[in-house]
């Protein structure tokens, strides 16, 4: 078998945040598979077939990639950000484990990318500069009670937090509840950052005290970062910097 | 003032994992500041002054960068990985906040990079494919009791975990204790991954059941990833894949 699958991260949006490794993989591919807006970021060329697909069909997409590779194709599966953070990495391995045993002989490689929380953190300072938790707020694939439990434990441990998929049209209630839990458990006005479409022309970054956060500040293109109790804001004419210090006093 | 500071991430080691954004910043710099082995990754050229410095002088380094920028220099502060994850980002902002008020007028930008845990996760599959915590195991700047508390809460929340700075010659005891806490709290043989010097010629990645993990498997060049309770291993002739599924059943 000469086929392969590379599961790659395109970063948050800007071309200058794509690694050379991923650019090389795309240059070698015969097939690119992924969610429509991510495949749209790949330039068409002779010899390359683009396979855009809709959201919520991750396992179909993963099976398709593995089938094509088993036929000898060179397949790149694209995610935005990093493929290992709430993206196609796990979906491909779920499909691999459930699939025919000859798929286990395929060359499969994951190529990392700049995930949204790191790009968002960089744009505002260094809010994830100390211990932090990364939580997917979608309850499509896990019970909401587990999300609530993790939020409360993250506050108890005084972690900074990054949230992916905070709010969608089909799940408007979860983020309302998230903010209620955080406001109740944190009992302070630490900064919360709403970073939408980071590194794209639509980028919009807003910092507010947690006490003033409102659900409509987030949508599915937003990554949300909540500071730890010691996270600081530096006020400047150019706009605020938010960072979490390296030290925690005993 | 025409000076600026860019705080950039060089990624875990391989040149192909450096973003074009960071390469451009290095090409524009008059001065590069950082820890000796990271500055050694920057090619010398006419017009560029390299300022390598030893470990544990992060604040001196940060002050130096801001002073040079205030004099009109174009300064790049290099970290490995991502500058916002246990790296120079927070140190520069601590120095900025404590420094003279004219520093607040400087152009300061953070440019993200591929942090070690994402590079390590990619090399073994997708162990951080669901909610996870990222913890710095060094107690140089925080009390050890807080590290223990966070470890126990992370296990209680069934997060996957990534550990930076797990073990150094001056702190041999902490990682012994970390493994004891995890083995006691997890009560299972979930996979733990020791990923050393990822993406460099010295790369060494080992997966063992948590019950068989030993302290000497880690050093300061190792990032450690611990699965959640549902993290899976796929055995293959080419070596194991470790991934955390996207779903948690209720």
Interface residues (C-beta under 8 A of the other chain):
Chain A: X11 X14 X15 X16 X17 X18 X19 X20 X21 X24 X58 X82 X83 X84 X85 X86 X87 X89 X90 X91 X93 X94 X96 X97 X104 X105 X107 X108 X110 X111 X112 X113 X114 X115 X118 X119 X121 X122 X123 X125 X126 X127 X128 X129 X130 X131 X132 X133 X134 X135 X136 X141 X142 X143 X145 X146 X149 X150 X153 X154 X156 X157 X158 X159 X232 X234 X236 X237 X238 X241 X243 X244 X245 X246 X247 X248 X250
Chain B: X11 X14 X15 X16 X17 X18 X19 X20 X21 X24 X58 X82 X83 X84 X85 X86 X87 X89 X90 X91 X93 X94 X96 X97 X104 X105 X107 X108 X110 X111 X112 X113 X114 X115 X118 X119 X121 X122 X123 X125 X126 X127 X128 X129 X130 X131 X132 X133 X134 X135 X136 X141 X142 X143 X145 X146 X149 X150 X153 X154 X156 X157 X158 X159 X232 X234 X236 X237 X238 X241 X243 X244 X245 X246 X247 X248 X250
